[in-house]
Amino acid sequence: MREIARIVNDGPVRARWARRAGRDRGDSVAGVLLADDSSTLFLGNDLIVYLVLAMGGALLFGNLAAIIRPPATHRDGDLERAPVTRSLVMAVIGGIAALWALLSLLR
């Protein structure tokens, strides 16, 4: 078992990665892989725009659904209806965020 650990930690593969990347022997293989500039991001360079679109859409439709169709049953301490003003303000903020994200993706 110690032999396997020694090969993994100090083996020629790690030294080769470090030499290829121009890094010291002390850098980890994971550090060399994460520093690679040729990799692509998950969902491309527009990941933040997709996240804003999802959050804005959820904020918009969730608040509108709370106003239009409140839950049929209520638990103790729940309001009978959602606060209309607050829900409308949050729906507008979500709509603006979703619209911005859609326009950014279509540019």
DSSP file (Angstrom, degrees, kcal/mol; ACC not computed):
  #  RESIDUE AA STRUCTURE BP1 BP2  ACC     N-H-->O    O-->H-N    N-H-->O    O-->H-N    TCO  KAPPA ALPHA  PHI   PSI    X-CA   Y-CA   Z-CA
    1    1 A M     >        0   0    0      0, 0.0     4,-2.2     0, 0.0     5,-0.2   0.000 360.0 360.0 360.0 -40.9    0.0    0.0    0.0
    2    2 A R  H  >  +     0   0    0      1,-0.2     4,-2.5     2,-0.2     5,-0.2   0.870 360.0  56.4 -62.6 -35.1    2.8    2.4    0.8
    3    3 A E  H  > S+     0   0    0      2,-0.2     4,-2.4     1,-0.2    -1,-0.2   0.912 107.1  48.1 -63.7 -42.3    4.3    1.7   -2.6
    4    4 A I  H  > S+     0   0    0      1,-0.2     4,-2.5     2,-0.2    -1,-0.2   0.922 111.8  49.7 -64.0 -43.5    1.1    2.7   -4.3
    5    5 A A  H  X S+     0   0    0     -4,-2.2     4,-2.6     1,-0.2     5,-0.3   0.891 111.0  49.9 -63.0 -38.9    0.9    5.9   -2.3
    6    6 A R  H  X S+     0   0    0     -4,-2.5     4,-2.8     2,-0.2    -1,-0.2   0.908 111.4  48.4 -66.4 -41.0    4.6    6.7   -3.1
    7    7 A I  H  X S+     0   0    0     -4,-2.4     4,-1.3     2,-0.2     6,-0.2   0.912 114.7  45.5 -65.5 -41.5    4.0    6.2   -6.8
    8    8 A V  H  < S+     0   0    0     -4,-2.5    -2,-0.2    -5,-0.2    -1,-0.2   0.934 120.8  37.8 -67.0 -45.6    0.9    8.3   -6.8
    9    9 A N  H  < S+     0   0    0     -4,-2.6    -2,-0.2    -5,-0.2    -3,-0.2   0.883 136.6  15.7 -76.3 -39.2    2.4   11.2   -4.7
   10   10 A D  H  < S+     0   0    0     -4,-2.8    -3,-0.2    -5,-0.3    -1,-0.2   0.227  94.3 131.2-120.5  13.4    6.0   11.2   -6.1
   11   11 A G  S  X S-     0   0    0     -4,-1.3     4,-1.5    -5,-0.2     3,-0.3  -0.015  71.2-102.6 -71.0 172.6    5.6    9.2   -9.3
   12   12 A P  H  > S+     0   0    0      0, 0.0     4,-2.5     0, 0.0     5,-0.2   0.749 114.8  65.1 -67.5 -25.1    6.9   10.1  -12.8
   13   13 A V  H  > S+     0   0    0     -6,-0.2     4,-2.4     2,-0.2     5,-0.2   0.940 104.0  45.2 -64.5 -45.3    3.4   11.2  -14.0
   14   14 A R  H  > S+     0   0    0     -3,-0.3     4,-2.5     1,-0.2    -1,-0.2   0.913 113.7  49.4 -64.1 -42.8    3.2   14.1  -11.6
   15   15 A A  H  X S+     0   0    0     -4,-1.5     4,-2.4     1,-0.2    -1,-0.2   0.890 110.6  50.8 -64.5 -38.2    6.7   15.2  -12.4
   16   16 A R  H  X S+     0   0    0     -4,-2.5     4,-2.7     2,-0.2    -2,-0.2   0.920 110.4  49.0 -65.0 -43.5    5.9   15.0  -16.1
   17   17 A W  H  X S+     0   0    0     -4,-2.4     4,-2.2     1,-0.2     6,-0.2   0.926 112.5  48.5 -59.9 -44.8    2.8   17.1  -15.7
   18   18 A A  H  X>S+     0   0    0     -4,-2.5     5,-2.7     1,-0.2     4,-0.5   0.900 112.7  47.1 -65.3 -40.7    4.7   19.7  -13.7
   19   19 A R  H ><5S+     0   0    0     -4,-2.4     3,-0.8     3,-0.2    -1,-0.2   0.919 112.0  50.6 -67.3 -42.2    7.5   19.9  -16.2
   20   20 A R  H 3<5S+     0   0    0     -4,-2.7    -2,-0.2     1,-0.3    -1,-0.2   0.891 113.5  44.8 -62.4 -39.4    5.1   20.2  -19.1
   21   21 A A  H 3<5S-     0   0    0     -4,-2.2    -1,-0.3    -5,-0.2    -2,-0.2   0.517 112.1-119.5 -83.6  -4.5    3.2   23.0  -17.4
   22   22 A G  T <<5 +     0   0    0     -3,-0.8     2,-0.2    -4,-0.5    -3,-0.2   0.790  69.1 135.2  72.1  27.0    6.4   24.7  -16.4
   23   23 A R      < -     0   0    0     -5,-2.7    -1,-0.2    -6,-0.2    -2,-0.1  -0.636  60.3 -96.5-105.3 163.1    5.5   24.4  -12.8
   24   24 A D    >   -     0   0    0     -2,-0.2     3,-1.3     1,-0.1    -1,-0.1  -0.284  37.1-108.6 -69.4 163.4    7.5   23.4   -9.8
   25   25 A R  T 3  S+     0   0    0      1,-0.2    -1,-0.1    -7,-0.0    -7,-0.1   0.699 114.0  69.4 -67.3 -18.9    7.4   19.9   -8.6
   26   26 A G  T 3  S+     0   0    0     -8,-0.1    -1,-0.2     2,-0.1     2,-0.1   0.671  76.9  98.0 -75.9 -16.9    5.4   21.0   -5.5
   27   27 A D  S <  S-     0   0    0     -3,-1.3     2,-0.1     1,-0.1    -9,-0.1  -0.438  75.8-121.7 -71.8 146.3    2.3   21.9   -7.6
   28   28 A S     >  -     0   0    0     -2,-0.1     4,-1.7     1,-0.1     5,-0.1  -0.448  15.6-118.4 -84.3 161.0   -0.4   19.3   -7.6
   29   29 A V  H  > S+     0   0    0      1,-0.2     4,-2.5     2,-0.2     5,-0.2   0.885 116.8  55.4 -63.5 -39.1   -1.8   17.7  -10.7
   30   30 A A  H  > S+     0   0    0      1,-0.2     4,-2.7     2,-0.2    -1,-0.2   0.892 105.6  52.1 -62.4 -39.0   -5.2   19.1   -9.9
   31   31 A G  H  > S+     0   0    0      2,-0.2     4,-1.3     1,-0.2    -1,-0.2   0.883 110.0  48.2 -64.5 -37.9   -3.7   22.6   -9.8
   32   32 A V  H  < S+     0   0    0     -4,-1.7     4,-0.3     2,-0.2    -2,-0.2   0.910 113.6  47.2 -68.1 -42.0   -2.1   22.1  -13.2
   33   33 A L  H >< S+     0   0    0     -4,-2.5     3,-1.1     1,-0.2    -2,-0.2   0.896 112.1  49.3 -67.1 -39.8   -5.4   20.9  -14.7
   34   34 A L  H 3< S+     0   0    0     -4,-2.7    -1,-0.2     1,-0.2    -2,-0.2   0.773 106.9  56.4 -70.9 -25.3   -7.4   23.7  -13.2
   35   35 A A  T 3< S+     0   0    0     -4,-1.3     2,-0.3    -5,-0.2    -1,-0.2   0.496  78.2 119.2 -84.0  -2.9   -5.0   26.3  -14.5
   36   36 A D    X   -     0   0    0     -3,-1.1     3,-0.6    -4,-0.3    -3,-0.0  -0.480  50.6-160.6 -67.6 125.9   -5.4   25.1  -18.0
   37   37 A D  T 3  S+     0   0    0     -2,-0.3    -1,-0.2     1,-0.2    -3,-0.0   0.593  79.9  71.5 -84.0 -11.5   -6.8   27.9  -20.2
   38   38 A S  T 3  S+     0   0    0      2,-0.1    -1,-0.2     0, 0.0     2,-0.1   0.567  75.1 101.4 -84.4  -6.7   -8.0   25.7  -23.0
   39   39 A S    <   -     0   0    0     -3,-0.6     2,-0.3    -5,-0.1    -5,-0.0  -0.392  67.6-130.5 -76.3 155.7  -10.9   24.2  -21.0
   40   40 A T        -     0   0    0     -2,-0.1     2,-0.1     1,-0.0    -1,-0.1  -0.756  19.6-112.3-105.2 153.9  -14.5   25.5  -21.5
   41   41 A L    >   -     0   0    0     -2,-0.3     3,-2.2     1,-0.1     2,-0.3  -0.444  42.4 -88.1 -79.1 155.2  -16.9   26.6  -18.8
   42   42 A F  T 3  S+     0   0    0      1,-0.3     5,-0.1    -2,-0.1    -1,-0.1  -0.504 117.2   3.5 -62.5 126.3  -20.1   24.7  -18.0
   43   43 A L  T >  S-     0   0    0     -2,-0.3     3,-0.6     3,-0.1    -1,-0.3   0.669 122.8 -92.4  64.0  21.1  -22.8   26.1  -20.3
   44   44 A G  G X   -     0   0    0     -3,-2.2     3,-0.8     1,-0.2    -2,-0.0  -0.249  68.9 -39.9  78.9-164.6  -20.2   28.3  -22.0
   45   45 A N  G 3  S+     0   0    0      1,-0.2     3,-0.3     2,-0.1    -1,-0.2   0.533 127.7  70.0 -78.0  -6.5  -19.2   31.8  -21.1
   46   46 A D  G <>  +     0   0    0     -3,-0.6     4,-2.2     1,-0.2    -1,-0.2   0.051  58.3 118.9-100.0  24.7  -22.9   32.8  -20.5
   47   47 A L  H <> S+     0   0    0     -3,-0.8     4,-2.2     1,-0.2    -1,-0.2   0.916  75.6  49.6 -58.5 -45.6  -23.4   30.8  -17.3
   48   48 A I  H  > S+     0   0    0     -3,-0.3     4,-2.2     1,-0.2    -1,-0.2   0.850 109.5  52.9 -64.3 -33.1  -24.2   33.8  -15.2
   49   49 A V  H  > S+     0   0    0      2,-0.2     4,-2.4     1,-0.2    -1,-0.2   0.909 108.6  49.2 -69.2 -41.2  -26.7   35.0  -17.8
   50   50 A Y  H  X S+     0   0    0     -4,-2.2     4,-2.4     2,-0.2    -2,-0.2   0.894 111.4  50.2 -63.0 -39.0  -28.5   31.6  -17.7
   51   51 A L  H  X S+     0   0    0     -4,-2.2     4,-2.6     2,-0.2     5,-0.2   0.900 110.7  48.4 -66.7 -40.0  -28.5   31.7  -13.9
   52   52 A V  H  X S+     0   0    0     -4,-2.2     4,-2.8     2,-0.2     5,-0.3   0.891 111.1  51.8 -65.9 -38.8  -30.0   35.3  -13.9
   53   53 A L  H  X S+     0   0    0     -4,-2.4     4,-2.4     2,-0.2    -2,-0.2   0.928 112.1  45.6 -62.3 -44.7  -32.6   34.1  -16.5
   54   54 A A  H  X S+     0   0    0     -4,-2.4     4,-2.2     2,-0.2    -2,-0.2   0.929 116.9  43.4 -65.6 -45.6  -33.6   31.2  -14.3
   55   55 A M  H  X S+     0   0    0     -4,-2.6     4,-2.4     2,-0.2    -2,-0.2   0.907 115.4  48.6 -68.6 -41.1  -33.8   33.2  -11.0
   56   56 A G  H  X S+     0   0    0     -4,-2.8     4,-2.5    -5,-0.2    -2,-0.2   0.913 112.8  47.9 -65.0 -42.5  -35.6   36.1  -12.7
   57   57 A G  H  X S+     0   0    0     -4,-2.4     4,-2.7    -5,-0.3     5,-0.3   0.902 112.6  48.6 -64.7 -40.9  -38.1   33.8  -14.3
   58   58 A A  H  X S+     0   0    0     -4,-2.2     4,-2.2    -5,-0.2     5,-0.3   0.902 112.6  48.6 -65.3 -40.3  -38.7   31.9  -11.0
   59   59 A L  H  X S+     0   0    0     -4,-2.4     4,-1.6    -5,-0.2     5,-0.2   0.916 114.6  45.9 -65.1 -43.1  -39.2   35.2   -9.2
   60   60 A L  H  X S+     0   0    0     -4,-2.5     4,-2.0    -5,-0.2    -2,-0.2   0.972 120.2  35.8 -64.0 -56.4  -41.6   36.5  -11.8
   61   61 A F  H  X S+     0   0    0     -4,-2.7     4,-2.2     1,-0.2    -2,-0.2   0.834 115.2  55.2 -73.9 -31.9  -43.8   33.5  -12.2
   62   62 A G  H  X S+     0   0    0     -4,-2.2     4,-1.6    -5,-0.3    -1,-0.2   0.920 111.8  43.0 -65.5 -43.3  -43.6   32.4   -8.5
   63   63 A N  H  X S+     0   0    0     -4,-1.6     4,-1.5    -5,-0.3    -2,-0.2   0.878 114.1  50.6 -72.0 -37.0  -44.9   35.8   -7.3
   64   64 A L  H  X S+     0   0    0     -4,-2.0     4,-2.9    -5,-0.2     5,-0.3   0.899 110.1  50.8 -66.1 -38.0  -47.5   36.1   -9.9
   65   65 A A  H  X S+     0   0    0     -4,-2.2     4,-2.3     1,-0.2    -1,-0.2   0.864 107.0  54.3 -65.8 -35.2  -48.8   32.5   -9.1
   66   66 A A  H  < S+     0   0    0     -4,-1.6    16,-0.6     2,-0.2    -1,-0.2   0.845 114.5  40.8 -67.3 -32.8  -49.0   33.5   -5.4
   67   67 A I  H  < S+     0   0    0     -4,-1.5    -2,-0.2     2,-0.1    -1,-0.2   0.931 120.9  40.4 -78.3 -48.3  -51.2   36.5   -6.3
   68   68 A I  H  < S+     0   0    0     -4,-2.9    -3,-0.2     1,-0.3    -2,-0.2   0.912 131.3  17.8 -71.6 -43.9  -53.4   34.8   -8.9
   69   69 A R  S  < S-     0   0    0     -4,-2.3    -1,-0.3    -5,-0.3    -2,-0.1  -0.731  74.6-168.0-134.8  85.4  -53.9   31.4   -7.2
   70   70 A P        -     0   0    0      0, 0.0    -4,-0.1     0, 0.0    11,-0.1  -0.281  42.9 -78.3 -67.7 159.3  -53.1   31.3   -3.5
   71   71 A P        -     0   0    0      0, 0.0    -5,-0.0     0, 0.0     0, 0.0  -0.235  33.1-135.7 -59.5 146.8  -52.9   27.9   -1.9
   72   72 A A  S    S+     0   0    0     -3,-0.1     2,-0.3     1,-0.0     0, 0.0   0.880  88.3  44.8 -73.0 -38.6  -56.2   26.2   -1.1
   73   73 A T  S    S-     0   0    0      0, 0.0     2,-0.4     0, 0.0    -1,-0.0  -0.821  73.3-153.6-109.2 148.9  -55.2   25.1    2.4
   74   74 A H        -     0   0    0     -2,-0.3     2,-0.2     4,-0.1     3,-0.1  -0.942   5.2-143.4-122.2 141.5  -53.4   27.2    5.0
   75   75 A R    >   -     0   0    0     -2,-0.4     3,-1.9     1,-0.1     2,-0.1  -0.497  47.4 -71.7 -90.5 168.9  -51.1   26.1    7.8
   76   76 A D  T 3  S+     0   0    0      1,-0.3    -1,-0.1    -2,-0.2     3,-0.1  -0.406 122.4  18.2 -61.8 132.9  -51.1   27.8   11.2
   77   77 A G  T 3  S+     0   0    0      1,-0.3    -1,-0.3    -2,-0.1     2,-0.2   0.314  95.0 126.4  89.1  -8.1  -49.4   31.2   10.9
   78   78 A D    <   -     0   0    0     -3,-1.9    -1,-0.3     1,-0.1     2,-0.2  -0.517  61.9-117.1 -80.4 150.1  -49.8   31.5    7.1
   79   79 A L        -     0   0    0     -2,-0.2    -4,-0.1     1,-0.1     3,-0.1  -0.528  14.9-130.0 -78.2 152.7  -51.4   34.4    5.5
   80   80 A E  S    S+     0   0    0     -2,-0.2     2,-0.3     1,-0.2    -1,-0.1   0.873  92.7  16.5 -71.2 -35.9  -54.6   33.9    3.5
   81   81 A R  S    S-     0   0    0    -11,-0.1    -1,-0.2   -12,-0.0   -14,-0.1  -0.950  89.2-102.6-133.2 154.6  -53.2   35.8    0.6
   82   82 A A        -     0   0    0    -16,-0.6     2,-0.4    -2,-0.3     3,-0.1  -0.471  50.8 -92.5 -70.7 146.1  -49.8   36.9   -0.4
   83   83 A P     >  -     0   0    0      0, 0.0     4,-2.4     0, 0.0     5,-0.2  -0.487  40.3-152.4 -60.8 116.2  -49.0   40.6    0.2
   84   84 A V  H  > S+     0   0    0     -2,-0.4     4,-2.7     1,-0.2     5,-0.2   0.909  86.4  47.7 -65.3 -46.8  -50.0   42.0   -3.2
   85   85 A T  H  > S+     0   0    0      1,-0.2     4,-2.4     2,-0.2    -1,-0.2   0.944 115.3  44.4 -63.1 -48.4  -47.6   45.1   -3.2
   86   86 A R  H  > S+     0   0    0      1,-0.2     4,-2.4     2,-0.2    -1,-0.2   0.911 114.4  50.0 -62.5 -41.8  -44.6   43.1   -2.2
   87   87 A S  H  X S+     0   0    0     -4,-2.4     4,-2.1     1,-0.2    -1,-0.2   0.891 111.1  48.7 -65.9 -39.1  -45.4   40.3   -4.6
   88   88 A L  H  X S+     0   0    0     -4,-2.7     4,-2.4     2,-0.2    -1,-0.2   0.907 111.2  49.9 -66.7 -40.9  -45.9   42.7   -7.5
   89   89 A V  H  X S+     0   0    0     -4,-2.4     4,-2.2    -5,-0.2    -2,-0.2   0.927 113.0  46.4 -62.8 -43.9  -42.6   44.5   -6.8
   90   90 A M  H  X S+     0   0    0     -4,-2.4     4,-2.3     1,-0.2    -1,-0.2   0.861 111.3  52.5 -67.5 -34.6  -40.7   41.2   -6.6
   91   91 A A  H  X S+     0   0    0     -4,-2.1     4,-2.5     2,-0.2    -1,-0.2   0.893 109.4  49.3 -66.7 -39.6  -42.4   40.0   -9.9
   92   92 A V  H  X S+     0   0    0     -4,-2.4     4,-2.5     2,-0.2    -2,-0.2   0.920 110.9  49.5 -65.3 -43.1  -41.3   43.3  -11.6
   93   93 A I  H  X S+     0   0    0     -4,-2.2     4,-2.2     1,-0.2    -2,-0.2   0.924 112.9  47.5 -61.3 -43.6  -37.8   42.8  -10.4
   94   94 A G  H  X S+     0   0    0     -4,-2.3     4,-2.6     1,-0.2    -2,-0.2   0.886 110.8  51.7 -64.1 -38.9  -37.8   39.2  -11.6
   95   95 A G  H  X S+     0   0    0     -4,-2.5     4,-2.5     2,-0.2    -2,-0.2   0.897 109.6  49.0 -64.4 -41.1  -39.3   40.3  -15.0
   96   96 A I  H  X S+     0   0    0     -4,-2.5     4,-2.5     2,-0.2    -2,-0.2   0.916 112.7  48.0 -64.3 -42.8  -36.5   42.9  -15.4
   97   97 A A  H  X S+     0   0    0     -4,-2.2     4,-2.2     2,-0.2    -2,-0.2   0.921 113.8  46.5 -64.1 -44.0  -33.8   40.4  -14.6
   98   98 A A  H  X S+     0   0    0     -4,-2.6     4,-2.5     2,-0.2    -2,-0.2   0.895 112.6  49.9 -66.7 -39.7  -35.3   37.8  -17.0
   99   99 A L  H  X S+     0   0    0     -4,-2.5     4,-2.6     2,-0.2     5,-0.2   0.919 110.4  50.1 -64.1 -44.0  -35.7   40.3  -19.8
  100  100 A W  H  X S+     0   0    0     -4,-2.5     4,-2.2     1,-0.2    -2,-0.2   0.913 112.0  48.4 -58.5 -43.4  -32.1   41.5  -19.3
  101  101 A A  H  X S+     0   0    0     -4,-2.2     4,-2.1     2,-0.2    -2,-0.2   0.916 111.3  49.1 -66.9 -43.0  -30.9   37.9  -19.5
  102  102 A L  H  X S+     0   0    0     -4,-2.5     4,-1.8     1,-0.2    -2,-0.2   0.924 112.5  47.7 -62.0 -44.2  -32.9   37.1  -22.6
  103  103 A L  H  X S+     0   0    0     -4,-2.6     4,-0.8     1,-0.2    -1,-0.2   0.867 110.9  52.2 -65.3 -35.3  -31.7   40.2  -24.4
  104  104 A S  H  < S+     0   0    0     -4,-2.2     3,-0.3    -5,-0.2    -1,-0.2   0.873 110.2  47.8 -68.1 -35.7  -28.1   39.4  -23.4
  105  105 A L  H  < S+     0   0    0     -4,-2.1    -1,-0.2     1,-0.2    -2,-0.2   0.823 112.8  48.9 -73.1 -30.1  -28.4   35.9  -24.8
  106  106 A L  H  <        0   0    0     -4,-1.8    -1,-0.2     1,-0.2    -2,-0.2   0.568 360.0 360.0 -85.7  -9.0  -30.0   37.1  -28.1
  107  107 A R     <        0   0    0     -4,-0.8    -1,-0.2    -3,-0.3    -2,-0.1   0.509 360.0 360.0 -62.3 360.0  -27.4   39.8  -28.7
